[in-house]
Amino acid sequence: MTKNQKLVTLSTTVKDSLGYLPNCTAEQIPLVAKKTVPHSSAPKVFWNHFVNFVNEKL
């Protein structure tokens, strides 16, 4: 995921008539990544969770 990459578009039921949500048209709000997140693998994520569990719970 890279910075400013569009992730999804959020649909709302209430229009922003006051202008608090920039870059929005009617009831659609684009959600974009605030920062770049490096790619990870499943074993690495599992290992990190396991190590955190051992360090915090045991």
mmCIF file of the N, C-alpha and C atoms, coordinates in Angstrom:
data_MODEL
# 
_entry.id   MODEL 
# 
loop_
_atom_site.group_PDB 
_atom_site.id 
_atom_site.type_symbol 
_atom_site.label_atom_id 
_atom_site.label_alt_id 
_atom_site.label_comp_id 
_atom_site.label_asym_id 
_atom_site.label_entity_id 
_atom_site.label_seq_id 
_atom_site.pdbx_PDB_ins_code 
_atom_site.Cartn_x 
_atom_site.Cartn_y 
_atom_site.Cartn_z 
_atom_site.occupancy 
_atom_site.B_iso_or_equiv 
_atom_site.pdbx_formal_charge 
_atom_site.auth_seq_id 
_atom_site.auth_comp_id 
_atom_site.auth_asym_id 
_atom_site.auth_atom_id 
_atom_site.pdbx_PDB_model_num 
ATOM 1   N N  . MET A 1 1  ? 0.855   -1.151  0.000  1.00 0.00 ? 1  MET A N  1 
ATOM 2   C CA . MET A 1 1  ? 0.000   0.000   0.000  1.00 0.00 ? 1  MET A CA 1 
ATOM 3   C C  . MET A 1 1  ? 0.909   1.225   0.000  1.00 0.00 ? 1  MET A C  1 
ATOM 4   N N  . THR A 1 2  ? 0.623   2.147   -0.878 1.00 0.00 ? 2  THR A N  1 
ATOM 5   C CA . THR A 1 2  ? 1.452   3.343   -0.971 1.00 0.00 ? 2  THR A CA 1 
ATOM 6   C C  . THR A 1 2  ? 0.672   4.574   -0.516 1.00 0.00 ? 2  THR A C  1 
ATOM 7   N N  . LYS A 1 3  ? 1.417   5.609   -0.166 1.00 0.00 ? 3  LYS A N  1 
ATOM 8   C CA . LYS A 1 3  ? 0.812   6.857   0.295  1.00 0.00 ? 3  LYS A CA 1 
ATOM 9   C C  . LYS A 1 3  ? -0.103  7.419   -0.788 1.00 0.00 ? 3  LYS A C  1 
ATOM 10  N N  . ASN A 1 4  ? -1.252  7.901   -0.389 1.00 0.00 ? 4  ASN A N  1 
ATOM 11  C CA . ASN A 1 4  ? -2.275  8.498   -1.256 1.00 0.00 ? 4  ASN A CA 1 
ATOM 12  C C  . ASN A 1 4  ? -2.948  7.501   -2.194 1.00 0.00 ? 4  ASN A C  1 
ATOM 13  N N  . GLN A 1 5  ? -2.770  6.200   -1.969 1.00 0.00 ? 5  GLN A N  1 
ATOM 14  C CA . GLN A 1 5  ? -3.457  5.187   -2.772 1.00 0.00 ? 5  GLN A CA 1 
ATOM 15  C C  . GLN A 1 5  ? -4.914  5.123   -2.343 1.00 0.00 ? 5  GLN A C  1 
ATOM 16  N N  . LYS A 1 6  ? -5.831  5.153   -3.303 1.00 0.00 ? 6  LYS A N  1 
ATOM 17  C CA . LYS A 1 6  ? -7.256  5.070   -2.989 1.00 0.00 ? 6  LYS A CA 1 
ATOM 18  C C  . LYS A 1 6  ? -7.574  3.640   -2.571 1.00 0.00 ? 6  LYS A C  1 
ATOM 19  N N  . LEU A 1 7  ? -8.176  3.488   -1.393 1.00 0.00 ? 7  LEU A N  1 
ATOM 20  C CA . LEU A 1 7  ? -8.494  2.168   -0.869 1.00 0.00 ? 7  LEU A CA 1 
ATOM 21  C C  . LEU A 1 7  ? -9.935  1.787   -1.195 1.00 0.00 ? 7  LEU A C  1 
ATOM 22  N N  . VAL A 1 8  ? -10.865 2.600   -0.764 1.00 0.00 ? 8  VAL A N  1 
ATOM 23  C CA . VAL A 1 8  ? -12.290 2.360   -1.003 1.00 0.00 ? 8  VAL A CA 1 
ATOM 24  C C  . VAL A 1 8  ? -13.010 3.692   -1.069 1.00 0.00 ? 8  VAL A C  1 
ATOM 25  N N  . THR A 1 9  ? -14.267 3.649   -1.459 1.00 0.00 ? 9  THR A N  1 
ATOM 26  C CA . THR A 1 9  ? -15.123 4.823   -1.410 1.00 0.00 ? 9  THR A CA 1 
ATOM 27  C C  . THR A 1 9  ? -16.236 4.542   -0.420 1.00 0.00 ? 9  THR A C  1 
ATOM 28  N N  . LEU A 1 10 ? -16.366 5.417   0.549  1.00 0.00 ? 10 LEU A N  1 
ATOM 29  C CA . LEU A 1 10 ? -17.378 5.279   1.586  1.00 0.00 ? 10 LEU A CA 1 
ATOM 30  C C  . LEU A 1 10 ? -18.655 5.957   1.130  1.00 0.00 ? 10 LEU A C  1 
ATOM 31  N N  . SER A 1 11 ? -19.760 5.244   1.185  1.00 0.00 ? 11 SER A N  1 
ATOM 32  C CA . SER A 1 11 ? -21.060 5.813   0.831  1.00 0.00 ? 11 SER A CA 1 
ATOM 33  C C  . SER A 1 11 ? -21.805 6.181   2.100  1.00 0.00 ? 11 SER A C  1 
ATOM 34  N N  . THR A 1 12 ? -22.336 7.397   2.141  1.00 0.00 ? 12 THR A N  1 
ATOM 35  C CA . THR A 1 12 ? -23.063 7.854   3.319  1.00 0.00 ? 12 THR A CA 1 
ATOM 36  C C  . THR A 1 12 ? -24.516 8.124   2.967  1.00 0.00 ? 12 THR A C  1 
ATOM 37  N N  . THR A 1 13 ? -25.320 8.250   4.000  1.00 0.00 ? 13 THR A N  1 
ATOM 38  C CA . THR A 1 13 ? -26.731 8.561   3.780  1.00 0.00 ? 13 THR A CA 1 
ATOM 39  C C  . THR A 1 13 ? -27.025 10.031  4.074  1.00 0.00 ? 13 THR A C  1 
ATOM 40  N N  . VAL A 1 14 ? -26.039 10.739  4.641  1.00 0.00 ? 14 VAL A N  1 
ATOM 41  C CA . VAL A 1 14 ? -26.216 12.151  4.975  1.00 0.00 ? 14 VAL A CA 1 
ATOM 42  C C  . VAL A 1 14 ? -25.256 12.977  4.132  1.00 0.00 ? 14 VAL A C  1 
ATOM 43  N N  . LYS A 1 15 ? -25.759 13.992  3.453  1.00 0.00 ? 15 LYS A N  1 
ATOM 44  C CA . LYS A 1 15 ? -24.905 14.855  2.645  1.00 0.00 ? 15 LYS A CA 1 
ATOM 45  C C  . LYS A 1 15 ? -24.172 15.846  3.543  1.00 0.00 ? 15 LYS A C  1 
ATOM 46  N N  . ASP A 1 16 ? -22.939 16.209  3.146  1.00 0.00 ? 16 ASP A N  1 
ATOM 47  C CA . ASP A 1 16 ? -22.130 17.166  3.883  1.00 0.00 ? 16 ASP A CA 1 
ATOM 48  C C  . ASP A 1 16 ? -22.447 18.566  3.369  1.00 0.00 ? 16 ASP A C  1 
ATOM 49  N N  . SER A 1 17 ? -23.496 19.178  3.884  1.00 0.00 ? 17 SER A N  1 
ATOM 50  C CA . SER A 1 17 ? -23.924 20.485  3.398  1.00 0.00 ? 17 SER A CA 1 
ATOM 51  C C  . SER A 1 17 ? -23.095 21.627  3.983  1.00 0.00 ? 17 SER A C  1 
ATOM 52  N N  . LEU A 1 18 ? -22.299 21.363  5.026  1.00 0.00 ? 18 LEU A N  1 
ATOM 53  C CA . LEU A 1 18 ? -21.499 22.404  5.660  1.00 0.00 ? 18 LEU A CA 1 
ATOM 54  C C  . LEU A 1 18 ? -20.071 22.472  5.124  1.00 0.00 ? 18 LEU A C  1 
ATOM 55  N N  . GLY A 1 19 ? -19.651 21.488  4.341  1.00 0.00 ? 19 GLY A N  1 
ATOM 56  C CA . GLY A 1 19 ? -18.322 21.515  3.745  1.00 0.00 ? 19 GLY A CA 1 
ATOM 57  C C  . GLY A 1 19 ? -17.199 21.039  4.639  1.00 0.00 ? 19 GLY A C  1 
ATOM 58  N N  . TYR A 1 20 ? -17.473 20.169  5.607  1.00 0.00 ? 20 TYR A N  1 
ATOM 59  C CA . TYR A 1 20 ? -16.431 19.667  6.502  1.00 0.00 ? 20 TYR A CA 1 
ATOM 60  C C  . TYR A 1 20 ? -15.602 18.552  5.884  1.00 0.00 ? 20 TYR A C  1 
ATOM 61  N N  . LEU A 1 21 ? -16.100 17.911  4.846  1.00 0.00 ? 21 LEU A N  1 
ATOM 62  C CA . LEU A 1 21 ? -15.388 16.789  4.231  1.00 0.00 ? 21 LEU A CA 1 
ATOM 63  C C  . LEU A 1 21 ? -14.841 17.215  2.875  1.00 0.00 ? 21 LEU A C  1 
ATOM 64  N N  . PRO A 1 22 ? -13.526 17.511  2.779  1.00 0.00 ? 22 PRO A N  1 
ATOM 65  C CA . PRO A 1 22 ? -12.953 17.973  1.513  1.00 0.00 ? 22 PRO A CA 1 
ATOM 66  C C  . PRO A 1 22 ? -12.897 16.856  0.467  1.00 0.00 ? 22 PRO A C  1 
ATOM 67  N N  . ASN A 1 23 ? -12.918 17.234  -0.791 1.00 0.00 ? 23 ASN A N  1 
ATOM 68  C CA . ASN A 1 23 ? -12.818 16.311  -1.928 1.00 0.00 ? 23 ASN A CA 1 
ATOM 69  C C  . ASN A 1 23 ? -13.955 15.295  -1.961 1.00 0.00 ? 23 ASN A C  1 
ATOM 70  N N  . CYS A 1 24 ? -15.113 15.668  -1.485 1.00 0.00 ? 24 CYS A N  1 
ATOM 71  C CA . CYS A 1 24 ? -16.254 14.764  -1.463 1.00 0.00 ? 24 CYS A CA 1 
ATOM 72  C C  . CYS A 1 24 ? -17.337 15.294  -2.388 1.00 0.00 ? 24 CYS A C  1 
ATOM 73  N N  . THR A 1 25 ? -17.957 14.386  -3.091 1.00 0.00 ? 25 THR A N  1 
ATOM 74  C CA . THR A 1 25 ? -19.069 14.768  -3.940 1.00 0.00 ? 25 THR A CA 1 
ATOM 75  C C  . THR A 1 25 ? -20.318 14.065  -3.427 1.00 0.00 ? 25 THR A C  1 
ATOM 76  N N  . ALA A 1 26 ? -21.302 14.833  -3.067 1.00 0.00 ? 26 ALA A N  1 
ATOM 77  C CA . ALA A 1 26 ? -22.589 14.327  -2.585 1.00 0.00 ? 26 ALA A CA 1 
ATOM 78  C C  . ALA A 1 26 ? -22.389 13.336  -1.446 1.00 0.00 ? 26 ALA A C  1 
ATOM 79  N N  . GLU A 1 27 ? -22.629 12.062  -1.683 1.00 0.00 ? 27 GLU A N  1 
ATOM 80  C CA . GLU A 1 27 ? -22.616 11.064  -0.627 1.00 0.00 ? 27 GLU A CA 1 
ATOM 81  C C  . GLU A 1 27 ? -21.464 10.082  -0.761 1.00 0.00 ? 27 GLU A C  1 
ATOM 82  N N  . GLN A 1 28 ? -20.426 10.419  -1.502 1.00 0.00 ? 28 GLN A N  1 
ATOM 83  C CA . GLN A 1 28 ? -19.275 9.545   -1.707 1.00 0.00 ? 28 GLN A CA 1 
ATOM 84  C C  . GLN A 1 28 ? -18.028 10.169  -1.084 1.00 0.00 ? 28 GLN A C  1 
ATOM 85  N N  . ILE A 1 29 ? -17.331 9.420   -0.228 1.00 0.00 ? 29 ILE A N  1 
ATOM 86  C CA . ILE A 1 29 ? -16.115 9.910   0.419  1.00 0.00 ? 29 ILE A CA 1 
ATOM 87  C C  . ILE A 1 29 ? -14.986 8.936   0.096  1.00 0.00 ? 29 ILE A C  1 
ATOM 88  N N  . PRO A 1 30 ? -13.958 9.379   -0.649 1.00 0.00 ? 30 PRO A N  1 
ATOM 89  C CA . PRO A 1 30 ? -12.833 8.479   -0.944 1.00 0.00 ? 30 PRO A CA 1 
ATOM 90  C C  . PRO A 1 30 ? -11.926 8.325   0.277  1.00 0.00 ? 30 PRO A C  1 
ATOM 91  N N  . LEU A 1 31 ? -11.550 7.082   0.591  1.00 0.00 ? 31 LEU A N  1 
ATOM 92  C CA . LEU A 1 31 ? -10.621 6.820   1.686  1.00 0.00 ? 31 LEU A CA 1 
ATOM 93  C C  . LEU A 1 31 ? -9.277  6.457   1.076  1.00 0.00 ? 31 LEU A C  1 
ATOM 94  N N  . VAL A 1 32 ? -8.237  7.203   1.448  1.00 0.00 ? 32 VAL A N  1 
ATOM 95  C CA . VAL A 1 32 ? -6.911  6.990   0.889  1.00 0.00 ? 32 VAL A CA 1 
ATOM 96  C C  . VAL A 1 32 ? -5.913  6.699   2.008  1.00 0.00 ? 32 VAL A C  1 
ATOM 97  N N  . ALA A 1 33 ? -4.804  6.054   1.647  1.00 0.00 ? 33 ALA A N  1 
ATOM 98  C CA . ALA A 1 33 ? -3.766  5.714   2.611  1.00 0.00 ? 33 ALA A CA 1 
ATOM 99  C C  . ALA A 1 33 ? -3.015  6.977   3.027  1.00 0.00 ? 33 ALA A C  1 
ATOM 100 N N  . LYS A 1 34 ? -2.817  7.151   4.308  1.00 0.00 ? 34 LYS A N  1 
ATOM 101 C CA . LYS A 1 34 ? -2.116  8.325   4.820  1.00 0.00 ? 34 LYS A CA 1 
ATOM 102 C C  . LYS A 1 34 ? -0.605  8.183   4.676  1.00 0.00 ? 34 LYS A C  1 
ATOM 103 N N  . LYS A 1 35 ? -0.111  6.930   4.760  1.00 0.00 ? 35 LYS A N  1 
ATOM 104 C CA . LYS A 1 35 ? 1.320   6.688   4.613  1.00 0.00 ? 35 LYS A CA 1 
ATOM 105 C C  . LYS A 1 35 ? 1.548   5.345   3.930  1.00 0.00 ? 35 LYS A C  1 
ATOM 106 N N  . THR A 1 36 ? 2.770   5.139   3.460  1.00 0.00 ? 36 THR A N  1 
ATOM 107 C CA . THR A 1 36 ? 3.133   3.892   2.802  1.00 0.00 ? 36 THR A CA 1 
ATOM 108 C C  . THR A 1 36 ? 3.339   2.805   3.853  1.00 0.00 ? 36 THR A C  1 
ATOM 109 N N  . VAL A 1 37 ? 2.781   1.623   3.592  1.00 0.00 ? 37 VAL A N  1 
ATOM 110 C CA . VAL A 1 37 ? 2.920   0.484   4.489  1.00 0.00 ? 37 VAL A CA 1 
ATOM 111 C C  . VAL A 1 37 ? 3.613   -0.630  3.714  1.00 0.00 ? 37 VAL A C  1 
ATOM 112 N N  . PRO A 1 38 ? 4.746   -1.138  4.206  1.00 0.00 ? 38 PRO A N  1 
ATOM 113 C CA . PRO A 1 38 ? 5.452   -2.184  3.475  1.00 0.00 ? 38 PRO A CA 1 
ATOM 114 C C  . PRO A 1 38 ? 4.686   -3.501  3.472  1.00 0.00 ? 38 PRO A C  1 
ATOM 115 N N  . HIS A 1 39 ? 4.905   -4.277  2.422  1.00 0.00 ? 39 HIS A N  1 
ATOM 116 C CA . HIS A 1 39 ? 4.268   -5.591  2.273  1.00 0.00 ? 39 HIS A CA 1 
ATOM 117 C C  . HIS A 1 39 ? 4.848   -6.547  3.305  1.00 0.00 ? 39 HIS A C  1 
ATOM 118 N N  . SER A 1 40 ? 4.021   -7.429  3.838  1.00 0.00 ? 40 SER A N  1 
ATOM 119 C CA . SER A 1 40 ? 4.478   -8.410  4.815  1.00 0.00 ? 40 SER A CA 1 
ATOM 120 C C  . SER A 1 40 ? 3.957   -9.783  4.421  1.00 0.00 ? 40 SER A C  1 
ATOM 121 N N  . SER A 1 41 ? 4.554   -10.824 4.982  1.00 0.00 ? 41 SER A N  1 
ATOM 122 C CA . SER A 1 41 ? 4.116   -12.192 4.693  1.00 0.00 ? 41 SER A CA 1 
ATOM 123 C C  . SER A 1 41 ? 3.379   -12.765 5.898  1.00 0.00 ? 41 SER A C  1 
ATOM 124 N N  . ALA A 1 42 ? 2.568   -13.774 5.676  1.00 0.00 ? 42 ALA A N  1 
ATOM 125 C CA . ALA A 1 42 ? 1.787   -14.386 6.751  1.00 0.00 ? 42 ALA A CA 1 
ATOM 126 C C  . ALA A 1 42 ? 2.674   -14.963 7.856  1.00 0.00 ? 42 ALA A C  1 
ATOM 127 N N  . PRO A 1 43 ? 3.754   -15.699 7.528  1.00 0.00 ? 43 PRO A N  1 
ATOM 128 C CA . PRO A 1 43 ? 4.606   -16.224 8.615  1.00 0.00 ? 43 PRO A CA 1 
ATOM 129 C C  . PRO A 1 43 ? 5.232   -15.116 9.468  1.00 0.00 ? 43 PRO A C  1 
ATOM 130 N N  . LYS A 1 44 ? 5.614   -14.015 8.849  1.00 0.00 ? 44 LYS A N  1 
ATOM 131 C CA . LYS A 1 44 ? 6.209   -12.908 9.598  1.00 0.00 ? 44 LYS A CA 1 
ATOM 132 C C  . LYS A 1 44 ? 5.181   -12.290 10.543 1.00 0.00 ? 44 LYS A C  1 
ATOM 133 N N  . VAL A 1 45 ? 3.951   -12.104 10.073 1.00 0.00 ? 45 VAL A N  1 
ATOM 134 C CA . VAL A 1 45 ? 2.893   -11.547 10.925 1.00 0.00 ? 45 VAL A CA 1 
ATOM 135 C C  . VAL A 1 45 ? 2.609   -12.491 12.091 1.00 0.00 ? 45 VAL A C  1 
ATOM 136 N N  . PHE A 1 46 ? 2.507   -13.801 11.804 1.00 0.00 ? 46 PHE A N  1 
ATOM 137 C CA . PHE A 1 46 ? 2.269   -14.787 12.858 1.00 0.00 ? 46 PHE A CA 1 
ATOM 138 C C  . PHE A 1 46 ? 3.398   -14.744 13.889 1.00 0.00 ? 46 PHE A C  1 
ATOM 139 N N  . TRP A 1 47 ? 4.642   -14.740 13.416 1.00 0.00 ? 47 TRP A N  1 
ATOM 140 C CA . TRP A 1 47 ? 5.785   -14.728 14.320 1.00 0.00 ? 47 TRP A CA 1 
ATOM 141 C C  . TRP A 1 47 ? 5.774   -13.490 15.213 1.00 0.00 ? 47 TRP A C  1 
ATOM 142 N N  . ASN A 1 48 ? 5.495   -12.328 14.641 1.00 0.00 ? 48 ASN A N  1 
ATOM 143 C CA . ASN A 1 48 ? 5.454   -11.094 15.432 1.00 0.00 ? 48 ASN A CA 1 
ATOM 144 C C  . ASN A 1 48 ? 4.368   -11.148 16.502 1.00 0.00 ? 48 ASN A C  1 
ATOM 145 N N  . HIS A 1 49 ? 3.193   -11.685 16.154 1.00 0.00 ? 49 HIS A N  1 
ATOM 146 C CA . HIS A 1 49 ? 2.121   -11.815 17.143 1.00 0.00 ? 49 HIS A CA 1 
ATOM 147 C C  . HIS A 1 49 ? 2.521   -12.800 18.234 1.00 0.00 ? 49 HIS A C  1 
ATOM 148 N N  . PHE A 1 50 ? 3.168   -13.900 17.844 1.00 0.00 ? 50 PHE A N  1 
ATOM 149 C CA . PHE A 1 50 ? 3.606   -14.911 18.815 1.00 0.00 ? 50 PHE A CA 1 
ATOM 150 C C  . PHE A 1 50 ? 4.627   -14.317 19.792 1.00 0.00 ? 50 PHE A C  1 
ATOM 151 N N  . VAL A 1 51 ? 5.614   -13.602 19.270 1.00 0.00 ? 51 VAL A N  1 
ATOM 152 C CA . VAL A 1 51 ? 6.646   -12.999 20.123 1.00 0.00 ? 51 VAL A CA 1 
ATOM 153 C C  . VAL A 1 51 ? 6.027   -11.980 21.061 1.00 0.00 ? 51 VAL A C  1 
ATOM 154 N N  . ASN A 1 52 ? 5.117   -11.154 20.556 1.00 0.00 ? 52 ASN A N  1 
ATOM 155 C CA . ASN A 1 52 ? 4.435   -10.179 21.417 1.00 0.00 ? 52 ASN A CA 1 
ATOM 156 C C  . ASN A 1 52 ? 3.633   -10.855 22.504 1.00 0.00 ? 52 ASN A C  1 
ATOM 157 N N  . PHE A 1 53 ? 2.958   -11.943 22.154 1.00 0.00 ? 53 PHE A N  1 
ATOM 158 C CA . PHE A 1 53 ? 2.170   -12.695 23.144 1.00 0.00 ? 53 PHE A CA 1 
ATOM 159 C C  . PHE A 1 53 ? 3.079   -13.240 24.240 1.00 0.00 ? 53 PHE A C  1 
ATOM 160 N N  . VAL A 1 54 ? 4.179   -13.864 23.852 1.00 0.00 ? 54 VAL A N  1 
ATOM 161 C CA . VAL A 1 54 ? 5.115   -14.437 24.829 1.00 0.00 ? 54 VAL A CA 1 
ATOM 162 C C  . VAL A 1 54 ? 5.678   -13.345 25.738 1.00 0.00 ? 54 VAL A C  1 
ATOM 163 N N  . ASN A 1 55 ? 6.056   -12.222 25.157 1.00 0.00 ? 55 ASN A N  1 
ATOM 164 C CA . ASN A 1 55 ? 6.657   -11.148 25.957 1.00 0.00 ? 55 ASN A CA 1 
ATOM 165 C C  . ASN A 1 55 ? 5.666   -10.475 26.887 1.00 0.00 ? 55 ASN A C  1 
ATOM 166 N N  . GLU A 1 56 ? 4.408   -10.378 26.482 1.00 0.00 ? 56 GLU A N  1 
ATOM 167 C CA . GLU A 1 56 ? 3.423   -9.656  27.288 1.00 0.00 ? 56 GLU A CA 1 
ATOM 168 C C  . GLU A 1 56 ? 2.633   -10.548 28.237 1.00 0.00 ? 56 GLU A C  1 
ATOM 169 N N  . LYS A 1 57 ? 2.349   -11.786 27.852 1.00 0.00 ? 57 LYS A N  1 
ATOM 170 C CA . LYS A 1 57 ? 1.452   -12.632 28.641 1.00 0.00 ? 57 LYS A CA 1 
ATOM 171 C C  . LYS A 1 57 ? 2.171   -13.660 29.497 1.00 0.00 ? 57 LYS A C  1 
ATOM 172 N N  . LEU A 1 58 ? 3.377   -14.039 29.127 1.00 0.00 ? 58 LEU A N  1 
ATOM 173 C CA . LEU A 1 58 ? 4.070   -15.097 29.877 1.00 0.00 ? 58 LEU A CA 1 
ATOM 174 C C  . LEU A 1 58 ? 5.173   -14.556 30.748 1.00 0.00 ? 58 LEU A C  1 
# 
